[in-house]
Amino acid sequence: QVQLEESGGGLVQAGGSLKLTCSGSGGISSLSVMGWYRQAPGKQRELVATITGRGTRNYAESVKGRFIISRTTNWSAIFLQMNNLKPEDTAVYYCSYRRQTYESWGQGTQVTVSS
């Protein structure tokens, strides 16, 4: 069973930066896709960014040019560098892991951006 734990959330002013970390354990495969999703109050969970084993990155349009997803070479962790944060980025951010039909999620970390 893959276990994921997020950290790095917090309160930041608009225009500031935060870096989220997702630490994984339990046999993470390089054939998987890992990523970040977020859920704001009253809204559905949405994709933020994903990264494949080959390093292919995919971003939501709303974060392109501001957020960067990266990973360690052994897949023990992925990161989300968030720059120029906006109040609309406020949400709980979740780390995800997918390989074929298997899926795992972290518990989430709160990011709050004040205006």
SULJO-V664427 format. One record per backbone hydrogen bond with DSSP energy under -1.0 kcal/mol. CO is the residue of the C=O (numbers start at 1). NH is the residue of the N-H. E is the energy in kcal/mol with one decimal. If there is no record, write none. Layout:
co=CO nh=NH e=E
co=CO nh=NH e=E
This chain:
co=3 nh=25 e=-1.9
co=5 nh=23 e=-2.8
co=7 nh=21 e=-2.7
co=10 nh=112 e=-2.8
co=12 nh=114 e=-2.4
co=13 nh=16 e=-2.2
co=16 nh=85 e=-2.4
co=18 nh=82 e=-3.3
co=20 nh=80 e=-2.2
co=21 nh=7 e=-2.0
co=22 nh=78 e=-2.0
co=23 nh=5 e=-1.8
co=25 nh=3 e=-2.8
co=29 nh=32 e=-1.4
co=33 nh=98 e=-2.1
co=34 nh=51 e=-3.0
co=35 nh=96 e=-2.6
co=36 nh=48 e=-2.6
co=36 nh=49 e=-1.8
co=37 nh=94 e=-3.1
co=38 nh=46 e=-3.0
co=39 nh=92 e=-2.3
co=40 nh=43 e=-2.2
co=46 nh=38 e=-2.4
co=48 nh=60 e=-2.4
co=49 nh=36 e=-3.2
co=50 nh=58 e=-2.1
co=51 nh=34 e=-2.3
co=52 nh=55 e=-1.7
co=56 nh=52 e=-1.9
co=58 nh=50 e=-2.2
co=60 nh=63 e=-1.6
co=60 nh=64 e=-1.0
co=63 nh=66 e=-2.3
co=63 nh=67 e=-2.2
co=66 nh=83 e=-1.9
co=68 nh=81 e=-2.9
co=70 nh=79 e=-2.8
co=72 nh=75 e=-1.5
co=76 nh=24 e=-2.8
co=77 nh=72 e=-2.4
co=78 nh=22 e=-2.8
co=79 nh=70 e=-1.7
co=80 nh=20 e=-2.6
co=81 nh=68 e=-2.3
co=82 nh=18 e=-2.1
co=85 nh=15 e=-3.1
co=86 nh=89 e=-2.4
co=87 nh=90 e=-1.8
co=91 nh=111 e=-2.7
co=92 nh=39 e=-2.1
co=93 nh=109 e=-1.9
co=94 nh=37 e=-2.7
co=95 nh=106 e=-2.1
co=96 nh=35 e=-1.8
co=97 nh=104 e=-2.3
co=98 nh=33 e=-2.7
co=99 nh=102 e=-2.5
co=102 nh=99 e=-2.3
co=104 nh=97 e=-2.2
co=109 nh=93 e=-2.9
co=111 nh=91 e=-2.0
co=112 nh=12 e=-2.6
co=114 nh=14 e=-2.5
